Structures are given as C-alpha cells and as structure tokens.
Amino acid sequence: MDLTAAGVRIAVIGVGNDYRHDDGVGWTVVAGLAQRRQQRPLPHDVTFVCTDGDPGRLISAWEDAHLAIVVDAAHARPARPGHVHRLRIDNGLPRSPRQGTSSHGFALGDTFRLAHTLERLPAELLVYAVEAADTSLGTGLSPLVAAAVEPLIQRITEDLVRGAAAGQ
C-alpha cells in the first residue's frame, strides 16, 4: 500500500454490545476517544467505528487503513477482569479455540483469518482485549472493567500519535 498516494487512514473499532455489560467496553473506549478528540487534537485521519463483531462490518471498517485498532471484551481462564491484553496481528494469526471465547457469533480470530485470505487486512492491526467479568444481559460496565477504560484510552491515544507519525 502506497501511503503517500492513498493517505494515512487510522481506524479505531469498538466491538461489542452495550446491552451485555462488559461486552460494551469496546464501544465505551471508542466513545471516550471521540470525546477526547473534542478536547485535544488527535490525528485528523482517525475514524471511529462501533460494530457488533459481524465479520463483514469489521473488515469494512478497517479496509484501506494503514493502522486499525480493535477493542473488544474477552473471556479468559483464570479470569482477571479489567486486565488488558495488547496483541499485534500479522501473518502469525491467532487460532480460535473450538469453543469460542467471544460473545459474538463469529470469533475475532476467524475474522482475521478471513480478512487475511481475502487480502483485506490493514497494514498494521492492533487488538486490545479487555478481560470481562460480566457479559450477561444489562447495561453498564463492572467496576474492574470500568477502571480499565481511561488508562486504555490513554494507551490508544499514544498508539494513534505513533501510528500517524509512522505513516507520514
């Protein structure tokens, strides 16, 4: 991808469901970043998207991006609610377990592999997976996940500044 011809595009994608408690963390982080953009400048070529994890919508959200940052809730054992995992996705695509750890119908790892096969991955893909405590029906984040939001917004802000600088 020739970034000088196409321009640098950065996509921040929140995956989840606001009506399943901690599964809404991706949307909460994206909303926080959009609000931060109003308070202080972020790179101008950043787009913010919230999606339910549908593979087509997710791939469309990062298509033609130099950098895509995906934020989603995750289940882990043993659970450490609020713990954030930062993953760089490249040719070493993650394997999805047979019994998915996603609350979505299609695991993110499967979406990455599909996009890879279709040659529709962004130049750089970062995933922030926030360990969830509660994905039952209802609104609002659990206290430990809510406490992870602001530090994660700051961390992604730093990624955005580095990503924009790297694309110039």
GITAPE-V975622 format. One record per backbone hydrogen bond with DSSP energy under -0.5 kcal/mol. CO is the residue of the C=O (numbers start at 1). NH is the residue of the N-H. If there is no record, write none. Layout:
co = [CO/CO]
nh = [NH/NH]
//
This chain:
co = [1/2/3/9/9/10/11/11/12/12/13/13/14/15/17/19/20/21/22/23/24/25/26/27/28/29/30/31/32/33/34/35/35/36/36/43/45/47/49/51/54/55/56/57/58/59/62/65/66/67/68/68/69/70/71/72/74/80/83/85/85/87/87/88/89/91/98/101/107/107/108/109/110/111/112/113/114/115/116/124/125/126/127/127/128/128/129/129/130/131/134/138/142/143/144/145/145/146/146/147/148/149/150/151/152/153/154/155/156/157/158/159/160/161/162/163/165]
nh = [3/6/7/66/67/47/13/69/14/49/15/71/51/26/20/138/23/24/25/17/28/29/30/31/32/33/34/35/36/37/38/38/39/39/40/46/10/12/14/16/58/59/60/61/62/63/65/123/124/11/70/126/13/128/15/130/132/83/131/87/129/89/127/90/125/93/100/75/110/111/112/113/114/115/116/117/118/120/119/68/89/70/87/129/72/130/85/131/74/82/22/21/146/147/148/148/149/149/150/151/152/153/154/155/156/157/158/159/160/161/162/163/164/165/166/167/168]
//
